[in-house]
Amino acid sequence: MEVMRDVLRGSLSKSLRGICDEDRLAAAWTVACGCAMADRGRVVGYDAGVVRIEVADAVWLRQMISLRSVLEREMARIAGLPVSGIRFELQKG
């Protein structure tokens, strides 16, 4: 299963080259963290290498923060963009 995931990540990286940076990162987000986590957060911005992720609730926020370095590395690799950090923001309202 891990080998298949690596193949998909590599293929996705190549296919994302023609779209805007934020859309590339949004696609990479789902692959980098899996469906369950991706459903609880969404890419809302990208500036100077920092990705902003809006998170549904505090429980998922803690989980995402604990995986920050892995998610940064995977999103950069999949999206083919520099990711120097991820800023998680709790969803308002």
C-alpha positions in Angstrom: 0.0 0.0 0.0 2.8 2.4 0.8 4.4 1.9 -2.6 1.1 2.7 -4.3 0.8 5.9 -2.2 4.3 7.0 -3.3 3.5 6.4 -6.9 0.3 8.4 -6.6 2.2 11.3 -4.9 4.8 11.4 -7.6 2.1 11.3 -10.4 0.1 14.0 -8.7 3.1 16.3 -8.4 3.7 16.1 -12.1 0.0 16.7 -13.0 -0.3 19.7 -10.7 2.2 21.9 -12.5 -0.3 23.7 -14.7 -2.6 25.1 -11.9 -2.2 27.9 -9.4 -0.2 27.5 -6.3 -3.1 27.5 -3.8 -5.0 24.8 -5.9 -1.8 22.7 -6.0 -1.5 22.9 -2.3 -5.2 22.0 -1.8 -4.8 18.9 -3.9 -1.5 18.1 -2.0 -3.2 18.5 1.3 -5.6 15.6 0.7 -2.9 13.3 -0.3 -0.4 14.4 2.4 -2.7 13.8 5.3 -5.5 11.4 4.1 -9.2 11.9 3.7 -10.2 11.9 7.4 -7.8 14.8 8.3 -8.2 16.6 5.0 -12.0 16.8 5.6 -11.3 18.7 8.8 -9.0 21.3 7.3 -8.7 23.3 4.1 -6.1 25.4 2.5 -7.1 29.1 2.7 -3.9 30.8 1.7 -0.3 30.6 0.6 2.3 33.4 0.9 6.1 33.4 1.0 6.2 29.6 1.5 3.7 29.6 4.4 0.5 27.6 3.9 -2.6 28.7 5.9 -5.0 25.8 6.8 -8.4 26.5 8.4 -9.2 23.7 10.8 -12.8 22.6 11.8 -12.2 22.2 15.6 -9.7 22.3 18.4 -9.3 18.5 18.6 -8.2 18.3 14.9 -6.1 21.5 15.4 -4.0 19.7 18.0 -3.6 16.6 15.8 -2.5 18.7 12.8 0.0 20.7 14.9 1.5 17.5 16.1 2.1 16.4 12.5 3.2 19.8 11.2 6.7 18.9 10.1 5.6 15.8 8.2 2.7 17.7 6.5 5.1 20.5 5.5 7.5 18.1 3.9 4.9 16.1 2.2 2.9 19.1 0.8 6.1 20.6 -0.6 7.1 17.3 -2.3 3.6 16.7 -3.7 2.8 20.2 -4.8 6.3 20.9 -6.0 6.3 24.2 -4.2 8.5 25.6 -1.3 6.7 25.1 2.0 8.6 26.7 4.9 5.7 26.4 7.3 2.1 25.7 7.9 -0.1 28.1 10.0 -3.2 26.4 11.3 -6.2 28.6 12.1 -9.3 27.5 14.0 -12.4 28.0 11.9 -14.5 30.9 13.0 -18.1 30.6 13.8 
